[in-house]
């Protein structure tokens, strides 16, 4: 079924996504939803910190692609992005110096490195992860992470924080009045930053948007329909982009994520096409 072979990224450069994780209101239901939608298998590990003492690893073709856990009562739910750092302990000072806030850590996790939970100056939660040697995140096939956007109300503070923290260069690629930037390490695009429309800011908090690749034989339109059949929702109907046909979806608990069929890119002229996504429920 899959196009291409799975690959892994071992100890990625600083600032690059090294893990994605879902805090679920109903973790068993989330497993059913994403298992059906993406063809994920699951391996449950003991976790003394988690609410139900469990942490679930999602796998595609035997390779780890995401984590899921049961959110505690009153804890925010949804997808979070973990960015690689060389040293989590030294990142504390940098986060605070650049206007961010440390919320938790650094915390050592046996066999999985060290994590630091922070909030950037615009209020977006972010996890900085110092991964161990041999760390791997699956990519390159349907059902794996294929891109990340940061949606923020404040371009200036957000660009200053991440570009100084990770030595990114930033290029404005938005058009038609949309403030959309590409962050790079050298010539390589790593992350994208989009400024939320003023009308959305009162309804949509700053957040990371995770993009998952999907099976070309099924496509974004059928995947969106499948998500609805599984109890999810379509927040933005499938639309054409230079990365492929994309849809913004929500799982049954309301956690937002996007899917992209990379076999169907469309040349729209300038920049990456996610700028055309209004993220407007």
Secondary structure, DSSP 8 states (H G I E B T S, - for coil): --SS--EE--S--TTSEEEEEEEESSHHHHHHHHHHHH--EEEEEE-TTSTTSEEEEEEETTEEEEEEEE--TT---EEEEEEE-S-HHHHHHHHHHTT-EEEEEEEEETTTEEEEEEE-TTS-EEEEEE--TT---EESSTTSEEEEEEEES-HHHHHHHHHHHHT-EEEE---TT--EEEEEETTEEEEEEEE--TTTTTTS-SEEEEEEE--TTTHHHHHHHHHHHTT-EEEEEEE--SS-EEEEEE-TT--EEEEEETT-----SSS-GGGG-----
